[in-house]
Amino acid sequence: MPKFERHIFVCCNQRPPGHPRGCCDPTAQAQLQLVFKQKLAVLGFKNRVRANKSGCLDQCEHGPTVVVYPDAVWYGRVTAADVDEIIESHIIGGKPVERLQIAKNCLNTPSCPHRTAKPGRAEDAAARIVPVRISSGLD
């Protein structure tokens, strides 16, 4: 079988109801990924484009999150109603769906206006770490 032309990663991470960062798959059913998978199969893309379940993509405030590789196009707030448009415009037509794209200044940055500092977040704790020299006793 030839390699896949594209991979669509659909965040299926679950968090408890009311979690401040949100949850991409609140029903724990991976329904969005299943819709992508079914529609791709119906259109004959089963062996060309792979719709994968993903763990947390760390874009929780924009979820449900979907990323298409190798294009590195990130989509946020994706619903089942958006799947046809993503497949038709982006996967078939090569034109990403602009209205669903996560802004580049929001990707993988703590300065995204949608992300707020929350107590206990690893990113926030890392920003407060002060380097300390530890002697091994051999110096």
C-alpha positions as CSV (number, residue, x, y, z in Angstrom):
1,M,0.0,0.0,0.0
2,P,1.4,3.5,-0.9
3,K,2.0,6.0,1.9
4,F,-0.8,8.3,2.9
5,E,-0.9,11.7,1.2
6,R,-2.3,13.4,4.3
7,H,-3.0,12.7,7.9
8,I,-5.9,14.3,9.8
9,F,-5.3,14.3,13.5
10,V,-8.5,14.8,15.5
11,C,-8.1,15.5,19.2
12,C,-10.0,13.0,21.2
13,N,-8.7,14.1,24.6
14,Q,-11.2,14.1,27.5
15,R,-11.3,16.3,30.5
16,P,-13.9,16.5,33.4
17,P,-16.9,18.7,32.8
18,G,-16.2,22.3,33.6
19,H,-12.5,22.0,33.2
20,P,-11.1,25.6,32.5
21,R,-9.2,24.5,29.3
22,G,-12.2,22.7,27.8
23,C,-12.5,19.3,26.3
24,C,-12.2,18.2,22.7
25,D,-14.2,15.0,23.1
26,P,-16.7,15.4,25.9
27,T,-18.7,12.3,25.0
28,A,-15.5,10.1,24.8
29,Q,-16.9,8.6,21.6
30,A,-14.4,10.1,19.1
31,Q,-17.4,11.1,17.0
32,L,-15.6,13.8,15.0
33,Q,-12.8,11.5,14.0
34,L,-15.4,8.9,13.0
35,V,-17.2,11.4,10.8
36,F,-13.9,12.3,9.0
37,K,-13.1,8.6,8.6
38,Q,-16.5,7.7,7.2
39,K,-16.7,10.6,4.8
40,L,-13.2,10.0,3.5
41,A,-14.1,6.3,2.8
42,V,-17.3,7.3,1.0
43,L,-15.3,9.7,-1.2
44,G,-12.7,7.0,-2.0
45,F,-9.9,8.5,0.1
46,K,-9.6,5.5,2.5
47,N,-6.1,4.6,1.3
48,R,-4.9,8.1,0.6
49,V,-5.9,10.2,3.6
50,R,-5.9,8.9,7.2
51,A,-8.1,10.3,9.9
52,N,-6.4,9.5,13.2
53,K,-7.5,9.8,16.8
54,S,-5.1,12.0,18.7
55,G,-4.3,12.7,22.3
56,C,-4.1,16.3,23.5
57,L,-2.8,18.6,20.8
58,D,-2.5,21.4,23.5
59,Q,-4.8,23.8,21.7
60,C,-7.6,23.1,24.2
61,E,-9.0,26.6,24.3
62,H,-9.7,26.2,20.5
63,G,-11.2,22.7,20.7
64,P,-12.3,20.5,19.2
65,T,-9.0,20.7,17.4
66,V,-8.0,19.1,14.1
67,V,-4.6,19.4,12.4
68,V,-3.8,18.3,8.8
69,Y,-0.3,17.1,7.9
70,P,1.9,17.4,6.1
71,D,0.3,20.8,5.5
72,A,0.5,21.8,9.2
73,V,-2.9,23.5,9.0
74,W,-4.6,23.7,12.4
75,Y,-8.3,24.0,12.8
76,G,-10.3,25.0,15.9
77,R,-13.9,24.7,17.1
78,V,-14.5,22.0,14.5
79,T,-17.9,20.3,14.4
80,A,-19.3,17.4,12.4
81,A,-21.0,20.1,10.3
82,D,-17.5,21.4,9.2
83,V,-16.1,18.0,8.0
84,D,-17.5,18.2,4.5
85,E,-16.1,21.7,4.0
86,I,-12.7,20.7,5.3
87,I,-12.6,17.6,3.0
88,E,-13.9,19.4,-0.1
89,S,-12.0,22.6,0.2
90,H,-8.7,21.5,1.9
91,I,-8.3,17.8,1.2
92,I,-9.7,17.7,-2.3
93,G,-9.3,21.4,-3.4
94,G,-6.0,22.1,-1.6
95,K,-7.4,25.3,-0.1
96,P,-7.5,25.4,3.7
97,V,-10.8,26.5,5.3
98,E,-9.8,30.0,6.6
99,R,-12.7,30.6,8.9
100,L,-11.8,27.5,11.0
101,Q,-8.0,28.0,11.1
102,I,-6.4,28.7,14.4
103,A,-4.4,32.0,14.2
104,K,-0.7,31.4,13.9
105,N,0.0,33.7,16.9
106,C,-2.2,31.3,19.0
107,L,-0.4,28.1,18.1
108,N,1.9,26.7,20.8
109,T,2.4,29.9,22.6
110,P,1.4,31.0,26.1
111,S,0.6,34.5,24.8
112,C,-2.5,33.4,22.9
113,P,-5.3,35.7,24.0
114,H,-7.6,32.6,24.4
115,R,-5.2,31.0,26.9
116,T,-5.1,32.4,30.4
117,A,-2.6,31.5,33.2
118,K,-4.1,29.0,35.5
119,P,-2.6,27.7,38.8
120,G,-0.8,24.5,38.4
121,R,-0.4,24.5,34.6
122,A,3.0,23.1,33.6
123,E,3.6,26.0,31.2
124,D,3.1,28.5,34.0
125,A,5.2,26.6,36.4
126,A,8.0,26.3,33.9
127,A,8.1,30.1,33.5
128,R,8.8,30.4,37.2
129,I,11.6,27.9,37.4
130,V,14.9,29.4,38.6
131,P,18.1,27.5,37.5
132,V,20.0,26.1,40.5
133,R,23.5,24.7,40.3
134,I,23.8,21.3,41.9
135,S,27.2,20.1,42.9
136,S,28.0,16.5,42.3
137,G,30.9,16.6,44.8
138,L,33.2,15.8,41.9
139,D,34.1,19.4,41.0
